[in-house]
Structures are given as structure tokens and as C-alpha cells.
Amino acid sequence: MCHFSAEKVRSPSSSGGMFSSIRNYNFFFNHLPSDFYSPFIEFRCIVNFSSHGAGELTAKDTLYHTAFAETHEIEPFTLSLYQEENPDMSRPDPSTEYLIEDVHKDTPFYAEFMAGKEHTNLIGTNEEGGTPDFPVILSLELPGTDDKKGYLRTKKGNFRYIIPNAFTSSVKEMIRFTKNLYPDVANVKFVESSSGQLVDKLVEYEQQGAVKRYKFGVLYMRDGQTTDDEMYTNTETSQEYEEFLKLLGDRVSLQGWTGFRGGLDVKANTTGSESIVATMEDFKIMYHVSTLLPFQPDDLQRVERKRHLGNDVVVVIFKEGKKAFNPLVMKSHFNHVFIVVQRGSDRKYHVEVANKPGVRTYGPYVPFPARFEGGSKFREWLLSKMINAERACMQAPEFKGKMIRTAKELLGEM
């Protein structure tokens, strides 16, 4: 099903309610072929992007093509742009602090609260004995009269929870509480592990799940360019583009670089001599900047540049000119979010975002109007948006299955 939606807008003046603008339904039907009809296509929250002001993702140039994405077997994108019915009901002031979402998942819960204390680790088997359909490992604090911590690991995810003292009189009672809380393990039989190495393996497993390093693509789109090959061909840049790179982070020499390298060569300059890096809180970022990666004129497929940006989940498009950016020209299956940035005539940065279907809503939300003064606040917003975007993408179908398979393998080894 082709699905078009604008992200929900949280109104600070409403009582926690969500609303989104819905307008210009007729635009799409007026531009569809006369013989085109499908009762299975759902149009909702359709926004007149051309009135947004930035001109990056217009209904005509982007959504119209997206409407036929399934017919042409091209994965459609959901355009997450923000238009609000009432300008007075705008988003919170963009100067507010931006937070990285789901940071609790990065907390070393087992290492910090259980590994060095008395607890028990239990291995899940099925009721008949042997290996269950999916590996399960359960850690419990020892029984007592207080609330106790539990940590359940399955291929579907890791679950940290508190067991009320009414259910902590015995390990058996705590297991029963866990099964009621997580029905997926209701038929699993837990057997206490006697392995002295399991604690260290569980600490290592938890550390592998805490992502603190990110690589993001930066692609330069010059005036008049429409295809990805044209964008990947750029070698000359503009002053505005260079100023934007300075806003993103610090330019460093790759040779001898000892920080996070994001897959770039730091020994022989085979991936360029310089790149852009950034730090936000304890998150490390390496950018794959197309214009800083090597370019060979006889490389018609632009393999050297595409092999880096094509494997980035989030790509920032710095656009110049009035031609709209169409995310459907990007052929990578890994690219799930495009953040389009353009310097307007007002000298502000205009921003629009395109998300692939299956990517959940994430913040910080795009304000209305989506225009930012250059500086640290915009940089903070942009870095937060990129990090949260990639974290949200990990729950999308393209990546979730791979994460489940990886978790299954790691838990199975233990």
C-alpha cells in the first residue's frame, strides 16, 4: 500500500494531544492519470509542501512520483514535513534542549546493577528440555523482601524490569512473574547456569548493544542536479556548502586519526585525506562527505563514493537551487532517512526530512517554519535529529530482522 503521512505534531497548547495538518487532497487526484484508481491506497495527512517555503520536497516533484512507487517497484518514502493548521499552535521554541531518545537502552544495566552483586543467571529451555525456539537468558537478583531487578534477554529484545516484593519470596515466584509479564517466554523452562564465564559474556553482550558511534552521509546537490550520479560527481564546492560543513563538525586529517573512523582509511589515505567529525555528549560521529571522498572520472558508477554513503542509514543532502530533491533517485536499500538542508535568501537554513516507510516517529521535531539560524543551536538540533533517526531506523523492517538474527547468534553462543 502506498502510504503518505505527515508526522504528527504535538501541540504545547493542547492537553498532550496530537494533531497534524490535512490539506490539498485534490492536488493528488488532479495530477493522477485518468485511468489510475486503487481503493487500497490510503491518503492521509497530505501536506502542500510547496507552500512550505524551502522548495526541497514539493508535492509535484516528490509525492507525485512516490504515488507510483509500488507500480515501478521502487520503495516509496513517507515525507515527514510539518505544516500546522494554526501558526499560533507552533512547536516548542527551537532554542530548547534536544535529547537523544532511548538512552536508557545504552545504560549498562547488568554490568552496573547485577554483575558485581549476588544474582542468578538462568538459561531458557523448552518444557521438554533442550533448546527453545529462540535463545533466552534471564538474570534475577536473589530472592528477598524488597523489590528485585530482572533482566530478560531474547532475540526480540532485552527487557529490564522491577519485580514487586510481593513476588520476590523465591526464584520460582520471580520466574512466574516474569512469564506473566512477558508471554513470549510463558512456555520456557528456566534452568540455573553454573558457568563461571557467563557473567563476563553477558557484560560483553550488553556492551555490544550500546551504540555510541555513528556514521552519516553528506551529499552535495548543486543547482540543476536531479540524479544521484550527478550529485556523486561533484568535486567543486561553494562557500555556503563549506560553511555548512564547518557547522556539522571539525575537519580532521584521516592519516593517523585515532578516533572513530567510520570505515574510512586512516593509514594510507585511500578514502581521502580529510573528513568531518563531531561529538555530541558521549556520541562520536564520522561523516562520509561525498566531496571529500576520492573521485575517479572513469568510475562511471561512482563506486568509491557510493560504497560509503550508500551504506549510511541517514544522509544529509545540502541542496542549492530551486530544483526539488527526489529521494526516489537514491537507489540504496540502506538509506532510510534524508535530511534536506538549504541556505535560503534569508540566510537561514531551511530543513525538510524524508523517511522510508517503517521508520517510527522520532524527534526533535521539525518546527514551523522549518528555518534555523546558523550556529550551535541548529547544530545541536541537526545532530540530535540524525542520531535519533538512525536509532528509529533500527526498528524498521530492513534492519530489525538482521538485529534479531544477530541477537539470536550471540545468545546462542552463550
N, C-alpha and C positions, 0 to 999 in steps of 0.2 A: 504494500500500500504506500503510495506517495503521501507523505505527511509533512505539512508545513505548519510550523508553530513559532510564535514569538515567545521568548522566555517570559515567565510570569514576573510581574513587577510587584514588589512588596511596598505597600503604601505606609509611610510612617504615620499618616493621619487616620488610618483605619485601624480597627482593633485586631491587628495581626492578620488581616485578610489578605488575599492575593487577588490581583486583577491584572488584566492585560488589555491592550487596545485591539479592537477588531474593526477593520475598515477596508474599503476598496475591494470587496468580494467581486464586484462586477468587472474589475480590471482583468482578472484572470480569465473569466469566461469570454470576455470580448476579444482576448488575444489567443484563445484556443481555436484550433481548426474546427470548421463547422461539422465535420464528421466525427469529432472526438467526444466521447461520452463514457464515463465509468461511474456507476453508482457506488463503487467501492473506494473511491478516492475521497479522503476527508480533508476539507479545507477548514482550518480554524486559526484564529488569531492572526489573520493575514494583515500585514502592515504595508503601508505605502512607503517603501524605503526611499523612493526618490525625493520625498519631502523631508527626508532626514537631514539633508544639508551637506553631507560629506560626499555623496556621489559614488561610493565604492561599490555597493551592492544594491543595484536598483531592481525593482520588480521585473522590468522588461528584460534586462540583461542577465539576470541570475535566476530568479524564481521561475520565469517562463521556461527556461531550459531545464530547470530542476523538475518541472511538472512532467517532463518526458523521460526522466532518468531511468525509470524501470523499463520503458519501451526500448531504450537503447542499451540496456544492461549496464548502466553506469550508476554507481551507488549515489543516491541523492543526498543532499545536505539539508539540514534544518538550519535556517538562518536565524540566529538569535540576536536580533536587533531590537532596540527598545523605543517604542513610541507610546506615549502616555496620553490618555484621553484628556486629562486635565493637567495643564502645565503646573498648576498650583500643588498638585499631588506628586511632586517630584521625588526622586530618590534622595537618600541622605546626602549631606554635603560631602563631595568627593575628598575633602581635606581630612576626613575621619580616618582612623587607623584601619588598615586592611589586615585580615587574619588569614593564615593558612588553615585550610579545612582538614578535619580528621587527624589532627596532630596527635591525638591520643593513641592512634594506631602505631605511632613511631616510638611511644614510650616503652622502654624495656621492662614490661610488667613482670615477666617471670624472673628475669635477672635481678630486678630491684626488690621485688616483694616476696619471692618464693625460693629462689635458688639457694640463697645463703641461710635459709631458715628450715625448720622442721616441716616437711611436707611429704606427700607420697605421689608417685607417678604411676599411672595405670595405663595399660595397653588394651585397646579395644579388640575383641574378637566377636564373631557371631555366636548365637546361642548354642550352635552345635559344636563350637570350638573351631579353631583355625582362624584364617584371615577374613575379616569382613569385606564388604564390597568396596569400602574406602578406608584408608588408614585413619585411626582415631587414637589420640593420646590425650589423657586427662590428668591434670595436676590439681591436687587438693591440699589445702592446709590440713593439719591433723585435727581430729575432732576436739570439741571443747564446748564451753558455754557461751562463747562470743560468736559474732558473725565471722564467717570464714570466706577466704578467697578461692575461687575456682577458675581454671583456665583450660578450656576445651579447644583442641586443635583438630580440624578436619580438612579435607581437601577443599571444602566450600568456604572455609574461613576460620579465623581464630576468634574465640569468644571469651571475653573476660567478664566475670560476674561475681556478685556477692551472694553468699548463701546465708539467709537469716538464721539466727541462733536457734530457732525452733526446729531446724533441720540439721543441726551440726553435732548431734549426740554420737554419731557413728559414721564411718566411711560409707557403709551401706545406705544410710539415710541420705547422705550427701549425694551419692550417686543417683538415688531415686529422685531427688530434687533436680539434678542436672538433666535427667531423662525427661522429666515433665517440662522443663524449661526449653529443651532442645529436642523435639520429637524425632528428628532425623537419627538420633542415637538411641531411640527407645528400645530397639531390639539388639543392642550391642551389649555383650558381656565384657566387663572390665576386670582385668587381672593385674595385680600389682607387679611392677617390674622390680627386678633385683639387680639390674645393670648399674654398675658404678659409673659408667661413661655416659649414661643417658642425660644426666643433668647438664653436662658440658655441651652435648649435642643439641639439647633444647635451647640453651642460651644462644648458640650459634644460629640455629634455625630462626629464632626471634630477631636476631640482628640482621639476617638476610632480608627480612620482610620490612625493615625500616628504610625507606628510600629518602636519602638526603642529597642526592646528586641528580641533576637534570641536564639534559642537552636539548636545546631548542634551535630550530632553524630560523634563519633570517634571509628572506629573498627580496631582491630589489626589482621593482616593476617600473620601468621607465614609461614616459608618456607615449601612448600609442601601442604599447605591447599588449598582446592578448593571450599568447600561448606560453606554456611552461618552458619550451625550448628557447623562446626569445628572452625570457627572464633569466634563465640559467646562462645565457650568452654574455650578459653584461660584465664588462671589465672596467669601464669608466664610470665614475660616480658623480654625484652632485654635492654641493655644500650642505644642502638640507639633509641628505642621506647620511653624510658623515657626522653631522650634528646629532642625528638620531642614534647612530652607533655609539657616540660618546655618552648619550643618555642611558643606553642599555647597560653599559658596564665599562670596564677598563681594557684597553688594548695591551696585549702582552706578547712577548716573543715566545713561540712554541718550543724552540730548541732549548732544552734544559728545564722546561717548565715542570715543576714538581707537584702542582696541584691537580685537581680533577681535570682530565684531558678529554673526556667525552668521545673517545675513539680516535682522536687526532694524533698524528705522529709528533712526538716531542724529541726525537733523536736526529732525524735526517731531513726534516722539512718537506717530506713527500706530500703533506696535506696543507702546504702553505707555510709561510714563515711567521705569520701573526694570526691572532684570533681575539675575540672579545670574551671576557669572563666577568662574572658578577657573584656577589654573595648577599644573601638575604637571611638574616638571623643565622641559623646553622645550616642553611641550604646552600650548596655550591652549584653554580651554573656555568656551563660551557656552551657558547653559541657556535653553531655551524653557519658561518656567514658566507653566502654564496660568492660574493665578490672577493673574499679573502682566500677562497679555495683555488687550487690550480685550475687553469683553463687551457685546453689544447684546441686550437682551431679545427684540427682534423677529427676531433672527437664529436661527431655529429649528434650522438645520443647524450652528450654531456654527462657521461657516466661518473666521472670523478666527483662532480658536484652533487649529482642526484643520489649517489650511494650514501651520502651523509644526510642531506636534507630529506631525501625520500624515506629514510628510516626514522625521522623525527615525528613524534606524535603531534606536537604543537609547532606551527610555523607562523612567524610574523612576516607579513607582507608589507613592505614600505612602498607605497604607491605614489606615483606622480602623474599628473594629467587628469583628464576627465573620463577616460575610458574605465568602465567598471571592471573590477576583478571578478572573474567567474571561477569558483572553486572546482567546478567540474572539469576544468582543463588540467588539474593536477591528478596524475594517474596513480599515485602511490596509494596502496591499501593501508599504510601505516598512518598517513596524515589524517588526523581526525578533527583538528581544530585549526582554523586560520584566523588570525587576528590582523585585520587590515588597518594600517595606520597611514594617515596622510597629513601633511602640513597644509593647513588652509590659508586663504588670503588674510585671515585674521591673525595669522602666526600661531594659532593654536593647533594642537594635534587632534584630528578627528579620527574616531575609532569605531569600527564595526567588527562583528565576530560571526563566523560561520562554524557550526558544529555538525558533525556527522550524526545521523540518527543512531540512537542508542546511548549517546552521551548524556548523562544526567545534568540537571541544572547545577551550576556552581557559581561562586562569587569570586571577587567582588563584582556586583552587577554594573552594567553599563549605565551611566547616569543619562539624564535628558536635560539639555542636549549633550551628546557624546563628544564633548570638546574639552581638552585639557591644556592648561598652561604647561610649558616645558619646565622640568625641574624634578626635585626629589619626590614630590607627592605623586606625580604622574609615573615616575619610575617605580615607586612602591606599588601603585595600583597595577601597573603592567606586569611586574614580576609576580605579584600575588595571583593575577589572572592566569598567567602561564602555568605556574606551579599547580594551582587548583584545577586548571583544565586537564593537565596530564593525569592528576590523581583521579579525576572524574572519569577519564577515558579508560582507566584500568578496569572499570566495571562494564565497559561496553563489550558487546559480543566478540569483537575481533581479538580482544586481549583476555577477557575473563576465562575463556576456555583454556588458554595457554597457562594462565596463572593456576588454574585448578590442576592441570596436568603436572606442573612443576611442584606444587604443594604435595600432590599425591606421591610423586617420586621421592621427595625429601623425607616425608613422613614414613614412607615405605622402607627407606634405608635405615631408619632408626628402629 
